[in-house]
């Protein structure tokens, strides 16, 4: 038996979700019209799955949402909205594994898959949500913050070459390559070669097939 709290003030969407959930006679379905009633429902049903349209609900910001989810740590949350910003998606997804995400204008399969996942205590992030996050990361991580030399060194590091090998290929000293490496890490705000490779892939500096770890 699964418990669901529908926190969506859009009548058509609420009716559609309710209809899907009632296909299983064992499901128990509750409704919350605002944050106060949602908290009250969670106090009674702390293991419930909350199906929430964040953009139509009375949460002031994502901080309030995260505070409530942390307060009821046994609950799961399926966020379903018309549009969610990249910043919101990243904050919520990276802050807690309680959250699954789909979009209202996405395929019905996404909603069905999400409901199936949360009913088995699994997380579901729609492909569109993932693409929104990756797109923003690419925009933030432009390769032009590196010089041409630094970009070439990034490629060499991604190909698994050592500092000595890179120095020999570039007819430079090990000290020079080490300095370049430190500058690259500082510019990108990273600490490991693995992080550097992930940055290089997202920024389009290298193709995933060009490197190994």
C-alpha angles and dihedrals in degrees: 000000000000128000122214132188113201108208100177123119094196104101099207093049091045091052092048094050091045090052092051093049094048090060083085108060092203095063117106113211128198133174134223122191098186142008094271094054091043092056090047091053092048091052088060097036107030093164093055127124110238114212103199138179096205095189093057097041129086099253108131093212143334091279090067090047093051092047091055093046091050090049090056098039094167093061127093125216129212108191113203118176142145093245137001124185121243089241092054093046093050093046095049098040094047095042100055142010089214092086130088121179138208134157125237093228092050125101119290087240089069092057093045092048091047093051090048091050097049091046086061093044092254129133124245124194114179119234091244092056091051091049092051091054095045091047092054092047090053091050091051095046104058115170093223091083084077125068120240090257092050091049090053091050090050089055091049092050090049089053088059098253120153125235089254093052092048091049092051093048092050095041088238134127123263087242091058093051091046089053091049089049092052091049091050092051091047094050093048096041093233135129109199140051089239090060089047092055092049090050092049092052094047092046092050095242092127139014116242089240091060098068145050133190 
